[in-house]
Amino acid sequence: MKKKKKTQEIHLELPSSAIKYYRHGWQSWSLTTWQGVNQRVPTPKPKILHPLQTDPRYVHETRPHGSWVGVVEMENGNYLLLGALSLDAHIFLEKNTLIGKYENEAGDWFIAEGSKKEVFEQYANALKKVLGVFKTPSNSPPPKIWCSWYSL
């Protein structure tokens, strides 16, 4: 596991050939899935709903890609994760290279290689360090939240 300091774009050559790519959705209505590296995910329909379904900037992107984090399952049995430690980043798989790009300003990156469980746990822990963790006293109910479609 390692953290790369601020850079707007990063390229990681895979140590082994890619089998599958973990595509992370842009928001709760976006597709999050493991896809074959040669599998083309169809463009969502109808077009008028693109802003609700996916990041409109990447709706016609043909490479495997996703928002904030990308993971490759490799032929050697390991997983390679490239994750943003800030907002507005996108990850692409291009042939045998993971490419991370921040859309506006440079940001920190997190890289991990190992089992699927290990890389996701390490990334979650890195995000906790950067973003913090909200804690309530053990005898308190969870905080109330409001969202336009998930209100409590």
N, C-alpha and C positions, 0 to 999 in steps of 0.2 A: 504494500500500500504506500502510496506517496501522494503528496499534494504539490501541484505545480503552481507557481506564483503567477500573478497577473499576466495574462496574454489574451489577445482578442481571438486568436485562432490557434488550434493545436492539432497536430497530425500524429497518430500512433500507428506504427506498422505492427500488424498482428504477428505474434511468434508462431502461429499455426493457422492453417486455413479455417475460414469461417464456415459454420454449418447453419446456424440460426442467428437472428438478430432480435433483440428485445426492443420493441418500439413503444415508447412512452407517450401517452396522449397529452395534448395541449391543455385540456381541461376535462371536467367530468363526463362530458358527452363525446369525447374523442376516443378513438380506438387505441387501446393498449393491448399488445399481444406479442407473442413470439412468432416471427415469420421466417420462412426459408430465405436464404440470402438472394435467391433468384426469383422469389415470389413477389409479384406486383400487387400491392394493395389497391383495389379499385378506388377511384375518386368518388367521394360521397355524393349522393343525389338527394334531393334536387339542389341545384347550384345556389339558389337563394338562401339555403340553410348552411352554406359553408362556414360563415362566421360562428355558427352555433355548434358545428361538428368538428372543426379542425382549425388550425392556424391558417388563415387565408393566404399568408405569404408562401406556405409550402404545400398547398392543396394539390398542385400538379407535379410535385417532386417525384421522380421515378426511383431514386435510390432508396434503400431502407433508411429510415430516419425517424427521429422523435424529439420531443422537447425535454431539455435539461439533463437527461441521462440516456446512454445507450450501452447495451451489453451484447457481447458476441459470445456465443457458444462455439468453441473451437474443436477441431478434430482431435487435438491432444487431450481432450476431456476437461480442460480448464475453461473458465469464463474470464473475459477481459471487460472491465467496466470503465467507462469514461463518463464522469458526472460533473456538472456545473455546481459550484458552491455559491452562486449568485443567480439573479434572474435573467431572463431574456436570452437564453442560450439554446442552441439546437445542435443535435448530434447526427452525423451521417455515416453510413458505411459505404465506402467506395473501393471496390475490389478487395484488397487486403489491408485497408487502412481505415481506422476510425478517425473522423474529422469532427472537431468541436469548434463551434463559432458563437461568440457573443455578438448580438446584433447591434449593440450601441457602444458600449465601453468594454475595455478589457476586464476580465474577472479571473478568479481562481478556479482551478480544475482539480478534480480528484481522480486518481487512477488506482485500480485494484485488479489483481489477478488471483484466481483460486477457484474454489467451488462456488456454485451459484449462491448458496447460503452465505458463504464468507464474504463475497463481494458486495452483496446487498446489505448485509449487516454493517460492514465497514463504511459503506457510503451513508447509511442511516446515522451511524455514530458521528461521522464527519459533519453531516448536516446539523445534528444536535449541537455540536460545538460552535458552529457558525451562527445558526439561527436561534439557539437556545431552546429550552423546554419549558412549557407552561406547567407549573405544578400547583395543585390545590391541596389544602390540608386534607388528610385522609378522612376526616369526618365531614367534609363539605361535599355537596353535590357538584357535579361538573358545571362549568359556566354555561349560561344560556347564550345561544348564538342566533343570528338572523342571517338568512340568505334569501334571495329572491325566489328560489324554488325549494329550499330545504329549511324552512323556519321551524323553530321549536315552540 
